[in-house]
Each structure stands twice: as structure tokens, then as C-alpha cells.
Amino acid sequence: MTASIGVVGLGYVGLKIYHEFSKYYEVNGFDISKERIIFLKKKYNNIKVDDDVEIIKNCNVYIVAVPTNVCEKKIPILSNLKDATLSISKLLEKGNNIIYLSTVFPGTTEKLCMEIIHKETKLKLNKDFGLAYCPERVNPGENHENFINSYKVISASNKKTLKVVKKIYNKVFPNIYLSDSLKSAEAIKIFENIQRDINIAYLNLITKICKEMKINTNCVIDGMQTKWNSLDFKPGLVGGNCISVNPYYIIEQESVLCNIDLIKNARQINSTMYKFVGQEIEKIFKKKKVKLKNVEILLVGLTYKKNIKSISNSQSIKLLFYLKEKCKQITAFDPLVSKKYLPKNLKKHHSKFIPNKKFGLIIYCVDHDIFCKDQIKKMNDSKTLFYNVSESFSISC
């Protein structure tokens, strides 16, 4: 069987998948956003995408790459996943396979998605169609070679489907890890990101303790990393759609799980580090007997990580919200960020250029390669305080 692939969801992940698989297979793409489709057709020549689901009608393999975020109450939102599954159910035929990429709580593919398909069709799992779960490990900002060569986890509802999906994926990705079940693959995606959240939270906690004890945090962390089994993590602000979101899929199910306080405490530490920075700054100026409302601040870097354009769940944005009412004036400098994606009440604070004036405080949040830290520091005088989030939340003049 020659694979004819329909990609459902053409955001950052879905579009990347579309481009890679279209080098080897016939691929069409579907997204419910008309605006997104118009944008993609303008940007890419001969791209076969539409906001009408009929464009993927004759495909025999469906790849679902829709976002599964959390709401303000940190409860997982699965409406996109449900809608995508419903759309595919109307097109599904015998011999088809569905591959899910979206991050979910272990068991969701078999329970939620399969139940929708059974309700909407008369097709039987493993007899008439197959299900697979292959969590995507797209790392924003990584180069193409790393994306292609990173291991792809593959799981399926039976051996036949697993064999088909492995063959399809191997055409694009050389490194494959075969998971023993759909549930295991779902858990791999969740727990690999929770592991990072916990590791960073530990370094953030060390930072807080060292500051309370007046110990040089950088010296401690650098010294720790001289040991052969040390993990290369740094303290910092955690954002994005994976590390800062995935733990809530487990936390939301804590009533049926064992004690998960470690996961909850790590998330609590990381989700409030912007407040820690804000309160640190307030303490510093209080000690100097300077009112923060008389201080002009330059905040450098708004994205959730270096060298990307996304501000998704960015704690730099939260820090900007925290400080903007407390100081005289705050300017947020980040040439990578488009003003149109910022909240309305923050647009006036954003600048793609550093204003030609002196600041009482510079907060260095994100260490983009295009920034020259020393040059930014030299633009101000010896009275300017320099708070470096990217170097263990250090303060200097």
C-alpha cells in the first residue's frame, strides 16, 4: 500500500510534518482556520492545504497534530482533539490508519479517540482500521538535521499497524523507538517533559536558597557540574507549550494516582519564578532606599526561550505585567517578537530597538544570539543595575 497522507492541524508541528512527509508521499493538509490557510498558500507555492476537510477525503493515513493546551484553571483542553477525530471519522474507510501526535494523558487515544470513532462509524479497531500514537518532539529553534535525526517514538494498536507506521516514518526519520503500547508512548511524551520541569525547578530552588544564604549561585552550580554524573541544567524562566503545560495532564488526574507532590511542587516553583524576580527587584531598590515608581526599566527578551519568536506562556511577559504598574516606565526590547502577538495593554511597552536613554535597571531575561550583553550594559552608566536572569538571576552594576 502506498501511503496517501492527510495532516490534520497545520500549526508549527503539523506544518513541519507536512513538509517532511511530502518529500516522499502524497500529502494534503487540513486546518479549521481560514486565516491560517490563506497565510500558508501565500507563503508556500503549490502547498495542498484547505480549511475544507474534503481535501483529505481520499487519504489512507491521517496524522493528527492539533494543539492540546490547558485553560486558565490548568485543566487540559481536548476539544481540538475531539473535533479532529470527528472530522476524520466522517472520512474513515476500511484499511485506513490514524496517527496521533498531540500530547495527552496516557490512555486518551484508546479511550477518548477510539470511542468517538466507534460511535461515528461501524468500523472495528484492528479489523477495519488502525490507531497509532507517535508523540512529536519538535524543538523550536533546532536545525533541520537535529529534527530529522532525533528519535521518533512509535506505538500502535496492533502489530500490523505498527509495521505500517514504522515503514512510513522510516522513510523520513532514520531513528525509531518502538513503544510496547499506545499508553506507554503517551506516557513517554508526558514524563520526558515533566522530568525537565523537575530538573529546572531543582536548580531554581537552589538559586532561592543560595540567595537567602548570600552564597554565589553561579559558583555553586558551576562546581556541581564538575562531577561526572551531573546533569546540564540551568535555573531560569520556564515557558512554552510543553514543559510548562504537560505536568498539568498528570496533576489533573491526581485523584486516581499515587502521591505526585514532587510534580506539583516543581510546577509551583517554575510557574512563579517571574514573581521571584519581581520581588527580588523590589527588595533591591528598597534596600537602596529608592522607590521603584521612580525607576525606568529596560526588560531585554520577551520570548519563552532564546532564538525563537514565540511568546507562548512566556514568563518574561508575566514579569512585564508584574512590573509595569510598579515602576516609572518599562520598555520591553525584543526584535524577534511581533507587536501584533502581544496583549493589547503591553503593545505600548514593546520596542524592536533600544531607546537612546539611561535606565535605572536592565533585566536581561532571554539570551538571544543577536543580543550583545556587554554592549547593552555599556549603553548605561555605573549607576544602572543589571539583573541577569540567564545567569542564575545574578545582579551587578
Order of alpha helices (4+ residues) and beta strands (2+ residues): beta-alpha-beta-alpha-beta-beta-alpha-beta-alpha-beta-alpha-beta-alpha-beta-alpha-alpha-alpha-alpha-alpha-beta-alpha-beta-beta-beta-alpha-beta-beta
